[in-house]
Amino acid sequence: MKNVLWLIVGVGVGFVAAHQIAKTPQGKQFFDDVNGKAHDFGNAIVEGYKQREAELRAVVSD
């Protein structure tokens, strides 16, 4: 139970720190870059999934 409390405290402190950092121009740029990279990664996953799904559907159709 004590470990769960420390986990919750750590997550809360992390959110507060990230919020304070995001208020600065450098912090905003950093989080914008991270967000853009995460978005690109997600799009690549979706694109790969759709390509593989199309390949498998083509094989099943034959």
C-alpha positions as CSV (number, residue, x, y, z in Angstrom):
1,M,0.0,0.0,0.0
2,K,2.9,2.3,0.8
3,N,4.4,1.7,-2.7
4,V,1.1,2.7,-4.3
5,L,1.0,5.9,-2.4
6,W,4.5,6.7,-3.5
7,L,3.6,5.9,-7.1
8,I,0.6,8.3,-6.9
9,V,2.7,11.0,-5.4
10,G,5.4,10.6,-8.1
11,V,2.8,10.8,-10.9
12,G,1.3,13.9,-9.3
13,V,4.7,15.6,-9.0
14,G,5.5,14.7,-12.6
15,F,2.3,16.3,-13.8
16,V,3.0,19.4,-11.9
17,A,6.6,19.6,-13.1
18,A,5.5,19.0,-16.7
19,H,2.9,21.7,-16.5
20,Q,5.4,24.2,-15.1
21,I,8.0,23.3,-17.8
22,A,5.3,23.6,-20.6
23,K,4.8,27.2,-19.6
24,T,8.3,28.2,-20.9
25,P,8.9,28.7,-24.6
26,Q,11.6,25.9,-24.6
27,G,9.3,23.6,-22.7
28,K,6.4,24.2,-25.0
29,Q,8.7,23.5,-28.0
30,F,9.9,20.3,-26.4
31,F,6.4,19.0,-25.7
32,D,5.3,20.0,-29.2
33,D,8.1,18.0,-30.6
34,V,7.3,15.0,-28.5
35,N,3.6,15.3,-29.4
36,G,4.5,15.5,-33.1
37,K,6.7,12.4,-32.9
38,A,4.1,10.4,-31.0
39,H,1.5,11.4,-33.6
40,D,3.8,10.4,-36.5
41,F,4.5,7.1,-34.8
42,G,0.8,6.4,-34.3
43,N,0.1,7.2,-37.9
44,A,2.9,4.7,-39.0
45,I,1.3,2.0,-36.9
46,V,-2.1,2.6,-38.4
47,E,-0.7,2.6,-41.9
48,G,1.2,-0.6,-41.3
49,Y,-1.9,-2.3,-39.9
50,K,-4.0,-1.2,-42.8
51,Q,-1.4,-2.5,-45.3
52,R,-1.1,-5.8,-43.6
53,E,-4.9,-6.1,-43.4
54,A,-5.2,-5.4,-47.1
55,E,-2.5,-8.1,-47.9
56,L,-4.3,-10.7,-45.7
57,R,-7.7,-9.9,-47.3
58,A,-6.2,-10.3,-50.8
59,V,-4.8,-13.7,-49.9
60,V,-8.1,-14.8,-48.4
61,S,-10.0,-13.6,-51.4
62,D,-7.9,-15.7,-53.8
